[in-house]
Amino acid sequence: MRNSIYILIFSILLAACQKSANSVATTVTPVTQTPVTQTPVASAPTIANQLKFSGNGFIHNGIYPKLYTCDSLGISPGLQWSNAPAATTSYAITMYTIPPTGDKHVYIVLYNIPATISSIPDDSKSIGVFGINTVNGKTTYTPPCSQGPGAKVYVLTMYALNAAPTITVPNTQVTMDILMAGMKNKILDSAVMSVTYTRP
């Protein structure tokens, strides 16, 4: 008789525990995860590789004319270009050399050249916006005047852009590095002229 009572009590307690557990389980509210919206990142356009670029009296792998150096008048070079992509809205031009010391010397930082322009004459000062060169820190072209014997290599690059560079500082502070950063993902095409000059 006593064993029957114990079994009855145990059964009642077991049933009560199961009912309590089921009650707790049904009150659990599932956590809903809010989807994360990712901002799309602008991708760089495909480089067209069709832009043609030359200078007054010089071409890629040619000799840089003395006229544009410190050994002569030192005026900025006349430049011409053609065959830019149809979506071009503006152009930019840089010119630099890297001497044996490793410090990049920048002679031209020029941007916001209208898409309707296809050439720049010698000694141009009114087409586009000049950034600063590294020789005297002015917003102009500065002529190469490299020291030491032998030929020096100078690199001129023309960029065709699908939008104006993102520049957040005055042009008096625009270095070549700032311009390059501002043109990121906006370059439709580019053309390079590497030229050499040997001082007399």
Secondary structure in CASP SS format (residue, H / E / C, confidence):
PFRMAT SS
TARGET T0000
AUTHOR 0000-0000-0000
METHOD secondary structure of the structure
MODEL  1
M C 1.00
R H 1.00
N H 1.00
S H 1.00
I H 1.00
Y H 1.00
I H 1.00
L H 1.00
I H 1.00
F H 1.00
S H 1.00
I H 1.00
L H 1.00
L H 1.00
A H 1.00
A H 1.00
C H 1.00
Q H 1.00
K H 1.00
S H 1.00
A H 1.00
N H 1.00
S H 1.00
V H 1.00
A H 1.00
T H 1.00
T C 1.00
V C 1.00
T C 1.00
P C 1.00
V C 1.00
T C 1.00
Q C 1.00
T C 1.00
P C 1.00
V C 1.00
T C 1.00
Q C 1.00
T C 1.00
P C 1.00
V C 1.00
A C 1.00
S C 1.00
A C 1.00
P C 1.00
T C 1.00
I C 1.00
A C 1.00
N C 1.00
Q C 1.00
L C 1.00
K E 1.00
F E 1.00
S E 1.00
G E 1.00
N C 1.00
G C 1.00
F E 1.00
I C 1.00
H C 1.00
N C 1.00
G C 1.00
I E 1.00
Y C 1.00
P C 1.00
K H 1.00
L H 1.00
Y H 1.00
T C 1.00
C C 1.00
D C 1.00
S C 1.00
L C 1.00
G C 1.00
I C 1.00
S C 1.00
P C 1.00
G C 1.00
L E 1.00
Q E 1.00
W E 1.00
S E 1.00
N C 1.00
A C 1.00
P C 1.00
A C 1.00
A C 1.00
T C 1.00
T C 1.00
S E 1.00
Y E 1.00
A E 1.00
I E 1.00
T E 1.00
M E 1.00
Y E 1.00
T E 1.00
I C 1.00
P C 1.00
P C 1.00
T C 1.00
G C 1.00
D C 1.00
K C 1.00
H E 1.00
V E 1.00
Y E 1.00
I E 1.00
V E 1.00
L E 1.00
Y E 1.00
N E 1.00
I E 1.00
P E 1.00
A C 1.00
T C 1.00
I C 1.00
S C 1.00
S E 1.00
I E 1.00
P C 1.00
D C 1.00
D C 1.00
S C 1.00
K C 1.00
S C 1.00
I C 1.00
G C 1.00
V E 1.00
F E 1.00
G C 1.00
I C 1.00
N C 1.00
T C 1.00
V C 1.00
N C 1.00
G C 1.00
K C 1.00
T C 1.00
T C 1.00
Y C 1.00
T C 1.00
P C 1.00
P C 1.00
C C 1.00
S C 1.00
Q C 1.00
G C 1.00
P C 1.00
G C 1.00
A C 1.00
K E 1.00
V E 1.00
Y E 1.00
V E 1.00
L E 1.00
T E 1.00
M E 1.00
Y E 1.00
A E 1.00
L E 1.00
N C 1.00
A C 1.00
A C 1.00
P C 1.00
T C 1.00
I C 1.00
T C 1.00
V C 1.00
P C 1.00
N H 1.00
T H 1.00
Q H 1.00
V C 1.00
T C 1.00
M H 1.00
D H 1.00
I H 1.00
L H 1.00
M H 1.00
A H 1.00
G H 1.00
M C 1.00
K C 1.00
N C 1.00
K C 1.00
I E 1.00
L E 1.00
D E 1.00
S E 1.00
A E 1.00
V E 1.00
M E 1.00
S E 1.00
V E 1.00
T E 1.00
Y E 1.00
T C 1.00
R C 1.00
P C 1.00
END
